Amino acid sequence: MKIRKSWLFSFVMAAFLTTTAFSASTYDEGPNSVNKQFQKLLKGLKFENIENSQTVYVDFMINEKSEIIVLSTNSKDMDNSLKSRLNYKTLEAENLDLFTRYTVPISFKK
């Protein structure tokens, strides 16, 4: 009886580990990834008050037209500039849910 339980337990654990390994989503490095699209939208944006390098976290969501709606940032100095540059720009993101809050780190280097 103990042998049967151990085999059953081993089988269940193997099945669980296999399904979790294959169901994990992979990070999209393609040209249409969200990070690449944000990088393209923010290209040419310059700030004089950046010292060395700085990371700004942008909270956003996607509306039904696949447009970015910036909710907030953690930088008061860059908030208006980032919102004006990103708000209502179309984003190709099939894997993002509508009206769900997402956070993207954006690094600025001097």
Biopython code that builds the backbone (N, CA, C, O; Angstrom):
import numpy as np
from Bio.PDB.StructureBuilder import StructureBuilder

atoms = [
    (1, "MET", "N", (0.816, -1.200, 0.000)),
    (1, "MET", "CA", (0.000, 0.000, 0.000)),
    (1, "MET", "C", (0.856, 1.260, 0.000)),
    (1, "MET", "O", (0.519, 2.235, -0.671)),
    (2, "LYS", "N", (1.969, 1.251, 0.750)),
    (2, "LYS", "CA", (2.843, 2.409, 0.788)),
    (2, "LYS", "C", (3.506, 2.654, -0.560)),
    (2, "LYS", "O", (3.723, 3.796, -0.965)),
    (3, "ILE", "N", (3.822, 1.562, -1.244)),
    (3, "ILE", "CA", (4.458, 1.697, -2.554)),
    (3, "ILE", "C", (3.488, 2.345, -3.538)),
    (3, "ILE", "O", (3.889, 3.190, -4.338)),
    (4, "ARG", "N", (2.224, 1.958, -3.483)),
    (4, "ARG", "CA", (1.217, 2.534, -4.360)),
    (4, "ARG", "C", (1.048, 4.030, -4.099)),
    (4, "ARG", "O", (0.942, 4.815, -5.041)),
    (5, "LYS", "N", (1.023, 4.424, -2.840)),
    (5, "LYS", "CA", (0.876, 5.844, -2.491)),
    (5, "LYS", "C", (2.083, 6.643, -2.961)),
    (5, "LYS", "O", (1.933, 7.754, -3.471)),
    (6, "SER", "N", (3.274, 6.087, -2.793)),
    (6, "SER", "CA", (4.463, 6.821, -3.210)),
    (6, "SER", "C", (4.508, 6.966, -4.735)),
    (6, "SER", "O", (4.909, 8.014, -5.241)),
    (7, "TRP", "N", (4.103, 5.927, -5.468)),
    (7, "TRP", "CA", (4.060, 6.023, -6.922)),
    (7, "TRP", "C", (3.009, 7.029, -7.379)),
    (7, "TRP", "O", (3.234, 7.807, -8.306)),
    (8, "LEU", "N", (1.869, 6.999, -6.718)),
    (8, "LEU", "CA", (0.809, 7.942, -7.058)),
    (8, "LEU", "C", (1.261, 9.367, -6.766)),
    (8, "LEU", "O", (1.046, 10.268, -7.577)),
    (9, "PHE", "N", (1.876, 9.569, -5.629)),
    (9, "PHE", "CA", (2.368, 10.896, -5.269)),
    (9, "PHE", "C", (3.430, 11.365, -6.266)),
    (9, "PHE", "O", (3.417, 12.526, -6.675)),
    (10, "SER", "N", (4.334, 10.491, -6.656)),
    (10, "SER", "CA", (5.374, 10.830, -7.628)),
    (10, "SER", "C", (4.761, 11.196, -8.978)),
    (10, "SER", "O", (5.195, 12.149, -9.626)),
    (11, "PHE", "N", (3.760, 10.440, -9.392)),
    (11, "PHE", "CA", (3.093, 10.723, -10.657)),
    (11, "PHE", "C", (2.386, 12.076, -10.616)),
    (11, "PHE", "O", (2.479, 12.848, -11.571)),
    (12, "VAL", "N", (1.688, 12.372, -9.534)),
    (12, "VAL", "CA", (0.977, 13.643, -9.403)),
    (12, "VAL", "C", (1.965, 14.811, -9.391)),
    (12, "VAL", "O", (1.715, 15.833, -10.031)),
    (13, "MET", "N", (3.074, 14.675, -8.678)),
    (13, "MET", "CA", (4.071, 15.741, -8.628)),
    (13, "MET", "C", (4.709, 15.961, -10.006)),
    (13, "MET", "O", (4.930, 17.102, -10.412)),
    (14, "ALA", "N", (5.001, 14.888, -10.713)),
    (14, "ALA", "CA", (5.586, 15.008, -12.050)),
    (14, "ALA", "C", (4.607, 15.697, -13.001)),
    (14, "ALA", "O", (5.010, 16.543, -13.799)),
    (15, "ALA", "N", (3.341, 15.344, -12.921)),
    (15, "ALA", "CA", (2.332, 15.973, -13.771)),
    (15, "ALA", "C", (2.191, 17.459, -13.433)),
    (15, "ALA", "O", (2.080, 18.291, -14.334)),
    (16, "PHE", "N", (2.195, 17.790, -12.163)),
    (16, "PHE", "CA", (2.087, 19.186, -11.730)),
    (16, "PHE", "C", (3.275, 20.005, -12.219)),
    (16, "PHE", "O", (3.097, 21.094, -12.764)),
    (17, "LEU", "N", (4.477, 19.490, -12.030)),
    (17, "LEU", "CA", (5.677, 20.214, -12.451)),
    (17, "LEU", "C", (5.745, 20.370, -13.968)),
    (17, "LEU", "O", (6.202, 21.398, -14.467)),
    (18, "THR", "N", (5.299, 19.371, -14.690)),
    (18, "THR", "CA", (5.297, 19.454, -16.146)),
    (18, "THR", "C", (4.323, 20.516, -16.638)),
    (18, "THR", "O", (4.661, 21.302, -17.523)),
    (19, "THR", "N", (3.137, 20.547, -16.083)),
    (19, "THR", "CA", (2.149, 21.531, -16.537)),
    (19, "THR", "C", (2.560, 22.945, -16.163)),
    (19, "THR", "O", (2.338, 23.869, -16.945)),
    (20, "THR", "N", (3.152, 23.141, -14.994)),
    (20, "THR", "CA", (3.576, 24.496, -14.632)),
    (20, "THR", "C", (4.754, 24.952, -15.472)),
    (20, "THR", "O", (4.864, 26.139, -15.781)),
    (21, "ALA", "N", (5.628, 24.047, -15.845)),
    (21, "ALA", "CA", (6.776, 24.423, -16.669)),
    (21, "ALA", "C", (6.340, 24.849, -18.070)),
    (21, "ALA", "O", (6.895, 25.798, -18.624)),
    (22, "PHE", "N", (5.368, 24.169, -18.640)),
    (22, "PHE", "CA", (4.930, 24.495, -19.989)),
    (22, "PHE", "C", (3.890, 25.607, -20.040)),
    (22, "PHE", "O", (3.655, 26.180, -21.104)),
    (23, "SER", "N", (3.275, 25.917, -18.933)),
    (23, "SER", "CA", (2.264, 26.970, -18.941)),
    (23, "SER", "C", (2.842, 28.329, -18.600)),
    (23, "SER", "O", (2.140, 29.331, -18.739)),
    (24, "ALA", "N", (4.074, 28.411, -18.164)),
    (24, "ALA", "CA", (4.685, 29.693, -17.823)),
    (24, "ALA", "C", (4.859, 30.526, -19.087)),
    (24, "ALA", "O", (5.352, 30.042, -20.106)),
    (25, "SER", "N", (4.448, 31.775, -19.001)),
    (25, "SER", "CA", (4.580, 32.644, -20.158)),
    (25, "SER", "C", (6.030, 33.106, -20.279)),
    (25, "SER", "O", (6.724, 33.300, -19.280)),
    (26, "THR", "N", (6.457, 33.274, -21.493)),
    (26, "THR", "CA", (7.820, 33.705, -21.742)),
    (26, "THR", "C", (7.843, 35.205, -21.968)),
    (26, "THR", "O", (6.841, 35.798, -22.369)),
    (27, "TYR", "N", (8.965, 35.801, -21.713)),
    (27, "TYR", "CA", (9.137, 37.230, -21.928)),
    (27, "TYR", "C", (9.311, 37.486, -23.420)),
    (27, "TYR", "O", (10.129, 36.840, -24.074)),
    (28, "ASP", "N", (8.556, 38.409, -23.943)),
    (28, "ASP", "CA", (8.571, 38.713, -25.370)),
    (28, "ASP", "C", (9.659, 39.749, -25.664)),
    (28, "ASP", "O", (9.557, 40.900, -25.237)),
    (29, "GLU", "N", (10.685, 39.344, -26.384)),
    (29, "GLU", "CA", (11.767, 40.239, -26.762)),
    (29, "GLU", "C", (11.601, 40.758, -28.187)),
    (29, "GLU", "O", (12.487, 41.435, -28.708)),
    (30, "GLY", "N", (10.497, 40.452, -28.805)),
    (30, "GLY", "CA", (10.288, 40.831, -30.195)),
    (30, "GLY", "C", (10.145, 42.332, -30.368)),
    (30, "GLY", "O", (10.090, 43.067, -29.382)),
    (31, "PRO", "N", (10.083, 42.792, -31.607)),
    (31, "PRO", "CA", (10.001, 44.230, -31.872)),
    (31, "PRO", "C", (8.700, 44.860, -31.383)),
    (31, "PRO", "O", (8.623, 46.081, -31.251)),
    (32, "ASN", "N", (7.687, 44.059, -31.115)),
    (32, "ASN", "CA", (6.412, 44.592, -30.653)),
    (32, "ASN", "C", (6.223, 44.447, -29.152)),
    (32, "ASN", "O", (5.117, 44.654, -28.654)),
    (33, "SER", "N", (7.269, 44.100, -28.421)),
    (33, "SER", "CA", (7.123, 43.974, -26.981)),
    (33, "SER", "C", (6.821, 45.346, -26.391)),
    (33, "SER", "O", (7.152, 46.377, -26.977)),
    (34, "VAL", "N", (6.197, 45.340, -25.239)),
    (34, "VAL", "CA", (5.776, 46.581, -24.594)),
    (34, "VAL", "C", (6.987, 47.461, -24.292)),
    (34, "VAL", "O", (6.938, 48.673, -24.503)),
    (35, "ASN", "N", (8.063, 46.869, -23.806)),
    (35, "ASN", "CA", (9.256, 47.655, -23.486)),
    (35, "ASN", "C", (9.826, 48.343, -24.724)),
    (35, "ASN", "O", (10.199, 49.515, -24.670)),
    (36, "LYS", "N", (9.891, 47.624, -25.823)),
    (36, "LYS", "CA", (10.416, 48.202, -27.065)),
    (36, "LYS", "C", (9.508, 49.320, -27.577)),
    (36, "LYS", "O", (9.991, 50.330, -28.089)),
    (37, "GLN", "N", (8.207, 49.140, -27.439)),
    (37, "GLN", "CA", (7.272, 50.162, -27.898)),
    (37, "GLN", "C", (7.367, 51.419, -27.038)),
    (37, "GLN", "O", (7.316, 52.534, -27.557)),
    (38, "PHE", "N", (7.506, 51.241, -25.714)),
    (38, "PHE", "CA", (7.691, 52.396, -24.836)),
    (38, "PHE", "C", (8.994, 53.110, -25.177)),
    (38, "PHE", "O", (9.044, 54.340, -25.198)),
    (39, "GLN", "N", (10.032, 52.354, -25.441)),
    (39, "GLN", "CA", (11.325, 52.939, -25.786)),
    (39, "GLN", "C", (11.210, 53.776, -27.056)),
    (39, "GLN", "O", (11.775, 54.867, -27.142)),
    (40, "LYS", "N", (10.480, 53.262, -28.035)),
    (40, "LYS", "CA", (10.297, 53.987, -29.293)),
    (40, "LYS", "C", (9.479, 55.268, -29.077)),
    (40, "LYS", "O", (9.788, 56.306, -29.661)),
    (41, "LEU", "N", (8.442, 55.195, -28.243)),
    (41, "LEU", "CA", (7.606, 56.367, -27.983)),
    (41, "LEU", "C", (8.353, 57.451, -27.216)),
    (41, "LEU", "O", (8.080, 58.638, -27.393)),
    (42, "LEU", "N", (9.292, 57.051, -26.367)),
    (42, "LEU", "CA", (10.016, 58.019, -25.545)),
    (42, "LEU", "C", (11.347, 58.457, -26.154)),
    (42, "LEU", "O", (12.097, 59.210, -25.533)),
    (43, "LYS", "N", (11.633, 57.998, -27.342)),
    (43, "LYS", "CA", (12.889, 58.350, -27.993)),
    (43, "LYS", "C", (12.945, 59.855, -28.229)),
    (43, "LYS", "O", (11.990, 60.453, -28.723)),
    (44, "GLY", "N", (14.061, 60.450, -27.873)),
    (44, "GLY", "CA", (14.247, 61.884, -28.065)),
    (44, "GLY", "C", (13.774, 62.740, -26.907)),
    (44, "GLY", "O", (13.954, 63.957, -26.936)),
    (45, "LEU", "N", (13.181, 62.149, -25.898)),
    (45, "LEU", "CA", (12.714, 62.882, -24.727)),
    (45, "LEU", "C", (13.918, 63.191, -23.848)),
    (45, "LEU", "O", (14.630, 62.277, -23.431)),
    (46, "LYS", "N", (14.152, 64.466, -23.562)),
    (46, "LYS", "CA", (15.336, 64.862, -22.785)),
    (46, "LYS", "C", (14.917, 65.647, -21.556)),
    (46, "LYS", "O", (13.969, 66.432, -21.576)),
    (47, "PHE", "N", (15.662, 65.405, -20.485)),
    (47, "PHE", "CA", (15.446, 66.115, -19.240)),
    (47, "PHE", "C", (16.783, 66.669, -18.769)),
    (47, "PHE", "O", (17.784, 65.953, -18.753)),
    (48, "GLU", "N", (16.800, 67.930, -18.389)),
    (48, "GLU", "CA", (18.033, 68.551, -17.924)),
    (48, "GLU", "C", (18.347, 68.210, -16.467)),
    (48, "GLU", "O", (19.507, 68.267, -16.057)),
    (49, "ASN", "N", (17.330, 67.856, -15.683)),
    (49, "ASN", "CA", (17.527, 67.644, -14.252)),
    (49, "ASN", "C", (17.846, 66.189, -13.888)),
    (49, "ASN", "O", (17.738, 65.817, -12.720)),
    (50, "ILE", "N", (18.232, 65.366, -14.856)),
    (50, "ILE", "CA", (18.591, 63.975, -14.563)),
    (50, "ILE", "C", (20.057, 63.929, -14.152)),
    (50, "ILE", "O", (20.933, 64.415, -14.867)),
    (51, "GLU", "N", (20.306, 63.344, -12.999)),
    (51, "GLU", "CA", (21.671, 63.153, -12.535)),
    (51, "GLU", "C", (22.059, 61.701, -12.771)),
    (51, "GLU", "O", (21.379, 60.790, -12.297)),
    (52, "ASN", "N", (23.150, 61.480, -13.504)),
    (52, "ASN", "CA", (23.650, 60.141, -13.826)),
    (52, "ASN", "C", (22.567, 59.286, -14.472)),
    (52, "ASN", "O", (22.330, 59.400, -15.675)),
    (53, "SER", "N", (21.913, 58.440, -13.701)),
    (53, "SER", "CA", (20.826, 57.625, -14.254)),
    (53, "SER", "C", (19.679, 57.589, -13.260)),
    (53, "SER", "O", (19.879, 57.737, -12.054)),
    (54, "GLN", "N", (18.503, 57.397, -13.771)),
    (54, "GLN", "CA", (17.302, 57.412, -12.927)),
    (54, "GLN", "C", (16.286, 56.451, -13.513)),
    (54, "GLN", "O", (16.134, 56.354, -14.730)),
    (55, "THR", "N", (15.597, 55.747, -12.643)),
    (55, "THR", "CA", (14.534, 54.844, -13.069)),
    (55, "THR", "C", (13.201, 55.402, -12.587)),
    (55, "THR", "O", (13.023, 55.699, -11.406)),
    (56, "VAL", "N", (12.274, 55.537, -13.525)),
    (56, "VAL", "CA", (10.938, 56.039, -13.222)),
    (56, "VAL", "C", (9.952, 54.907, -13.467)),
    (56, "VAL", "O", (10.012, 54.235, -14.497)),
    (57, "TYR", "N", (9.056, 54.698, -12.531)),
    (57, "TYR", "CA", (8.029, 53.669, -12.674)),
    (57, "TYR", "C", (6.744, 54.325, -13.150)),
    (57, "TYR", "O", (6.218, 55.236, -12.512)),
    (58, "VAL", "N", (6.247, 53.843, -14.286)),
    (58, "VAL", "CA", (5.042, 54.391, -14.902)),
    (58, "VAL", "C", (3.912, 53.379, -14.738)),
    (58, "VAL", "O", (4.019, 52.240, -15.192)),
    (59, "ASP", "N", (2.829, 53.802, -14.087)),
    (59, "ASP", "CA", (1.623, 52.983, -13.958)),
    (59, "ASP", "C", (0.682, 53.362, -15.098)),
    (59, "ASP", "O", (0.373, 54.537, -15.296)),
    (60, "PHE", "N", (0.234, 52.358, -15.840)),
    (60, "PHE", "CA", (-0.631, 52.632, -16.983)),
    (60, "PHE", "C", (-1.636, 51.501, -17.140)),
    (60, "PHE", "O", (-1.529, 50.450, -16.509)),
    (61, "MET", "N", (-2.615, 51.752, -18.001)),
    (61, "MET", "CA", (-3.553, 50.715, -18.413)),
    (61, "MET", "C", (-3.865, 50.927, -19.880)),
    (61, "MET", "O", (-3.541, 51.966, -20.457)),
    (62, "ILE", "N", (-4.500, 49.928, -20.476)),
    (62, "ILE", "CA", (-4.844, 49.947, -21.897)),
    (62, "ILE", "C", (-6.365, 50.036, -22.021)),
    (62, "ILE", "O", (-7.089, 49.285, -21.368)),
    (63, "ASN", "N", (-6.850, 50.963, -22.868)),
    (63, "ASN", "CA", (-8.298, 51.058, -23.068)),
    (63, "ASN", "C", (-8.741, 50.165, -24.231)),
    (63, "ASN", "O", (-7.926, 49.434, -24.794)),
    (64, "GLU", "N", (-10.005, 50.220, -24.585)),
    (64, "GLU", "CA", (-10.545, 49.321, -25.611)),
    (64, "GLU", "C", (-10.002, 49.611, -27.009)),
    (64, "GLU", "O", (-10.139, 48.775, -27.903)),
    (65, "LYS", "N", (-9.388, 50.778, -27.216)),
    (65, "LYS", "CA", (-8.795, 51.117, -28.504)),
    (65, "LYS", "C", (-7.299, 50.808, -28.534)),
    (65, "LYS", "O", (-6.597, 51.237, -29.449)),
    (66, "SER", "N", (-6.811, 50.072, -27.549)),
    (66, "SER", "CA", (-5.389, 49.721, -27.392)),
    (66, "SER", "C", (-4.519, 50.955, -27.205)),
    (66, "SER", "O", (-3.373, 50.988, -27.653)),
    (67, "GLU", "N", (-5.066, 51.968, -26.542)),
    (67, "GLU", "CA", (-4.323, 53.186, -26.260)),
    (67, "GLU", "C", (-3.808, 53.158, -24.827)),
    (67, "GLU", "O", (-4.450, 52.609, -23.931)),
    (68, "ILE", "N", (-2.640, 53.758, -24.628)),
    (68, "ILE", "CA", (-2.042, 53.846, -23.302)),
    (68, "ILE", "C", (-2.714, 54.970, -22.528)),
    (68, "ILE", "O", (-2.914, 56.066, -23.053)),
    (69, "ILE", "N", (-3.058, 54.695, -21.290)),
    (69, "ILE", "CA", (-3.535, 55.726, -20.386)),
    (69, "ILE", "C", (-2.609, 55.697, -19.177)),
    (69, "ILE", "O", (-2.631, 54.748, -18.393)),
    (70, "VAL", "N", (-1.789, 56.747, -19.027)),
    (70, "VAL", "CA", (-0.843, 56.814, -17.921)),
    (70, "VAL", "C", (-1.608, 57.238, -16.675)),
    (70, "VAL", "O", (-2.239, 58.294, -16.649)),
    (71, "LEU", "N", (-1.545, 56.401, -15.644)),
    (71, "LEU", "CA", (-2.234, 56.686, -14.393)),
    (71, "LEU", "C", (-1.376, 57.533, -13.459)),
    (71, "LEU", "O", (-1.854, 58.512, -12.887)),
    (72, "SER", "N", (-0.106, 57.153, -13.305)),
    (72, "SER", "CA", (0.790, 57.904, -12.432)),
    (72, "SER", "C", (2.227, 57.507, -12.702)),
    (72, "SER", "O", (2.509, 56.501, -13.353)),
    (73, "THR", "N", (3.132, 58.331, -12.180)),
    (73, "THR", "CA", (4.555, 58.017, -12.196)),
    (73, "THR", "C", (5.106, 58.303, -10.806)),
    (73, "THR", "O", (4.436, 58.930, -9.985)),
    (74, "ASN", "N", (6.316, 57.848, -10.543)),
    (74, "ASN", "CA", (6.896, 58.114, -9.231)),
    (74, "ASN", "C", (7.844, 59.315, -9.269)),
    (74, "ASN", "O", (8.608, 59.521, -8.326)),
    (75, "SER", "N", (7.807, 60.101, -10.331)),
    (75, "SER", "CA", (8.664, 61.271, -10.463)),
    (75, "SER", "C", (7.814, 62.497, -10.771)),
    (75, "SER", "O", (7.194, 62.578, -11.831)),
    (76, "LYS", "N", (7.786, 63.440, -9.854)),
    (76, "LYS", "CA", (7.015, 64.660, -10.078)),
    (76, "LYS", "C", (7.620, 65.513, -11.185)),
    (76, "LYS", "O", (6.897, 66.201, -11.906)),
    (77, "ASP", "N", (8.953, 65.470, -11.325)),
    (77, "ASP", "CA", (9.620, 66.277, -12.346)),
    (77, "ASP", "C", (9.278, 65.820, -13.754)),
    (77, "ASP", "O", (9.142, 66.646, -14.657)),
    (78, "MET", "N", (9.139, 64.519, -13.950)),
    (78, "MET", "CA", (8.925, 63.967, -15.290)),
    (78, "MET", "C", (7.469, 63.589, -15.555)),
    (78, "MET", "O", (7.147, 63.154, -16.660)),
    (79, "ASP", "N", (6.607, 63.740, -14.598)),
    (79, "ASP", "CA", (5.225, 63.276, -14.708)),
    (79, "ASP", "C", (4.508, 63.866, -15.917)),
    (79, "ASP", "O", (3.963, 63.124, -16.735)),
    (80, "ASN", "N", (4.501, 65.181, -16.038)),
    (80, "ASN", "CA", (3.772, 65.822, -17.143)),
    (80, "ASN", "C", (4.361, 65.473, -18.496)),
    (80, "ASN", "O", (3.624, 65.248, -19.456)),
    (81, "SER", "N", (5.687, 65.427, -18.582)),
    (81, "SER", "CA", (6.330, 65.105, -19.860)),
    (81, "SER", "C", (6.023, 63.684, -20.302)),
    (81, "SER", "O", (5.737, 63.439, -21.474)),
    (82, "LEU", "N", (6.084, 62.751, -19.363)),
    (82, "LEU", "CA", (5.798, 61.351, -19.700)),
    (82, "LEU", "C", (4.334, 61.165, -20.080)),
    (82, "LEU", "O", (4.019, 60.448, -21.030)),
    (83, "LYS", "N", (3.446, 61.811, -19.336)),
    (83, "LYS", "CA", (2.019, 61.688, -19.653)),
    (83, "LYS", "C", (1.705, 62.277, -21.026)),
    (83, "LYS", "O", (0.945, 61.689, -21.794)),
    (84, "SER", "N", (2.285, 63.429, -21.336)),
    (84, "SER", "CA", (1.993, 64.043, -22.637)),
    (84, "SER", "C", (2.581, 63.221, -23.776)),
    (84, "SER", "O", (2.022, 63.202, -24.872)),
    (85, "ARG", "N", (3.691, 62.548, -23.538)),
    (85, "ARG", "CA", (4.327, 61.748, -24.589)),
    (85, "ARG", "C", (3.643, 60.399, -24.785)),
    (85, "ARG", "O", (3.595, 59.890, -25.905)),
    (86, "LEU", "N", (3.107, 59.806, -23.701)),
    (86, "LEU", "CA", (2.578, 58.442, -23.789)),
    (86, "LEU", "C", (1.054, 58.341, -23.885)),
    (86, "LEU", "O", (0.538, 57.411, -24.506)),
    (87, "ASN", "N", (0.331, 59.280, -23.281)),
    (87, "ASN", "CA", (-1.130, 59.157, -23.233)),
    (87, "ASN", "C", (-1.747, 59.085, -24.621)),
    (87, "ASN", "O", (-1.412, 59.865, -25.513)),
    (88, "TYR", "N", (-2.645, 58.140, -24.780)),
    (88, "TYR", "CA", (-3.449, 57.929, -25.979)),
    (88, "TYR", "C", (-2.624, 57.553, -27.209)),
    (88, "TYR", "O", (-3.064, 57.756, -28.341)),
    (89, "LYS", "N", (-1.441, 57.012, -26.989)),
    (89, "LYS", "CA", (-0.664, 56.432, -28.084)),
    (89, "LYS", "C", (-1.043, 54.956, -28.171)),
    (89, "LYS", "O", (-1.222, 54.296, -27.147)),
    (90, "THR", "N", (-1.163, 54.448, -29.372)),
    (90, "THR", "CA", (-1.583, 53.063, -29.576)),
    (90, "THR", "C", (-0.436, 52.117, -29.247)),
    (90, "THR", "O", (0.718, 52.357, -29.601)),
    (91, "LEU", "N", (-0.787, 51.038, -28.560)),
    (91, "LEU", "CA", (0.177, 50.032, -28.153)),
    (91, "LEU", "C", (-0.277, 48.679, -28.689)),
    (91, "LEU", "O", (-1.423, 48.281, -28.483)),
    (92, "GLU", "N", (0.616, 47.976, -29.374)),
    (92, "GLU", "CA", (0.300, 46.644, -29.873)),
    (92, "GLU", "C", (0.625, 45.639, -28.780)),
    (92, "GLU", "O", (1.771, 45.213, -28.636)),
    (93, "ALA", "N", (-0.386, 45.265, -28.015)),
    (93, "ALA", "CA", (-0.168, 44.342, -26.903)),
    (93, "ALA", "C", (-1.357, 43.410, -26.787)),
    (93, "ALA", "O", (-2.329, 43.707, -26.094)),
    (94, "GLU", "N", (-1.272, 42.294, -27.464)),
    (94, "GLU", "CA", (-2.372, 41.334, -27.437)),
    (94, "GLU", "C", (-2.455, 40.623, -26.090)),
    (94, "GLU", "O", (-3.528, 40.174, -25.688)),
    (95, "ASN", "N", (-1.327, 40.521, -25.395)),
    (95, "ASN", "CA", (-1.295, 39.755, -24.156)),
    (95, "ASN", "C", (-1.624, 40.595, -22.918)),
    (95, "ASN", "O", (-1.601, 40.063, -21.808)),
    (96, "LEU", "N", (-1.929, 41.888, -23.072)),
    (96, "LEU", "CA", (-2.300, 42.723, -21.938)),
    (96, "LEU", "C", (-3.822, 42.795, -21.825)),
    (96, "LEU", "O", (-4.525, 42.894, -22.831)),
    (97, "ASP", "N", (-4.309, 42.745, -20.612)),
    (97, "ASP", "CA", (-5.747, 42.836, -20.371)),
    (97, "ASP", "C", (-6.182, 44.299, -20.370)),
    (97, "ASP", "O", (-5.433, 45.181, -19.949)),
    (98, "LEU", "N", (-7.385, 44.541, -20.839)),
    (98, "LEU", "CA", (-7.923, 45.892, -20.854)),
    (98, "LEU", "C", (-8.238, 46.355, -19.439)),
    (98, "LEU", "O", (-8.696, 45.578, -18.601)),
    (99, "PHE", "N", (-7.987, 47.626, -19.193)),
    (99, "PHE", "CA", (-8.297, 48.297, -17.926)),
    (99, "PHE", "C", (-7.684, 47.602, -16.710)),
    (99, "PHE", "O", (-8.269, 47.600, -15.627)),
    (100, "THR", "N", (-6.516, 47.021, -16.897)),
    (100, "THR", "CA", (-5.754, 46.427, -15.817)),
    (100, "THR", "C", (-4.521, 47.290, -15.591)),
    (100, "THR", "O", (-3.865, 47.708, -16.545)),
    (101, "ARG", "N", (-4.210, 47.553, -14.336)),
    (101, "ARG", "CA", (-3.072, 48.420, -14.007)),
    (101, "ARG", "C", (-1.758, 47.655, -14.181)),
    (101, "ARG", "O", (-1.572, 46.576, -13.618)),
    (102, "TYR", "N", (-0.854, 48.236, -14.970)),
    (102, "TYR", "CA", (0.474, 47.681, -15.202)),
    (102, "TYR", "C", (1.511, 48.721, -14.802)),
    (102, "TYR", "O", (1.243, 49.922, -14.844)),
    (103, "THR", "N", (2.681, 48.262, -14.419)),
    (103, "THR", "CA", (3.782, 49.157, -14.068)),
    (103, "THR", "C", (4.996, 48.781, -14.909)),
    (103, "THR", "O", (5.376, 47.614, -14.995)),
    (104, "VAL", "N", (5.595, 49.799, -15.529)),
    (104, "VAL", "CA", (6.777, 49.601, -16.352)),
    (104, "VAL", "C", (7.898, 50.478, -15.807)),
    (104, "VAL", "O", (7.707, 51.680, -15.620)),
    (105, "PRO", "N", (9.067, 49.891, -15.550)),
    (105, "PRO", "CA", (10.215, 50.735, -15.159)),
    (105, "PRO", "C", (10.870, 51.314, -16.405)),
    (105, "PRO", "O", (11.114, 50.600, -17.378)),
    (106, "ILE", "N", (11.149, 52.597, -16.369)),
    (106, "ILE", "CA", (11.815, 53.268, -17.480)),
    (106, "ILE", "C", (13.086, 53.887, -16.929)),
    (106, "ILE", "O", (13.041, 54.690, -15.997)),
    (107, "SER", "N", (14.216, 53.514, -17.504)),
    (107, "SER", "CA", (15.506, 54.031, -17.045)),
    (107, "SER", "C", (15.989, 55.129, -17.972)),
    (107, "SER", "O", (16.002, 54.971, -19.193)),
    (108, "PHE", "N", (16.383, 56.239, -17.379)),
    (108, "PHE", "CA", (16.962, 57.348, -18.116)),
    (108, "PHE", "C", (18.424, 57.439, -17.733)),
    (108, "PHE", "O", (18.766, 57.448, -16.550)),
    (109, "LYS", "N", (19.283, 57.505, -18.731)),
    (109, "LYS", "CA", (20.723, 57.593, -18.488)),
    (109, "LYS", "C", (21.255, 58.857, -19.116)),
    (109, "LYS", "O", (20.850, 59.244, -20.212)),
    (110, "LYS", "N", (22.159, 59.492, -18.417)),
    (110, "LYS", "CA", (22.738, 60.740, -18.906)),
    (110, "LYS", "C", (24.024, 60.473, -19.614)),
    (110, "LYS", "O", (24.666, 61.404, -20.100)),
]
sb = StructureBuilder()
sb.init_structure("model")
sb.init_model(0)
sb.init_chain("A")
sb.init_seg("    ")
for serial, (resi, resn, name, xyz) in enumerate(atoms, 1):
    if name == "N":
        sb.init_residue(resn, " ", resi, " ")
    sb.init_atom(name, np.array(xyz, "f"), 0.0, 1.0, " ", f" {name:<3s}", serial, name[0])
structure = sb.get_structure()
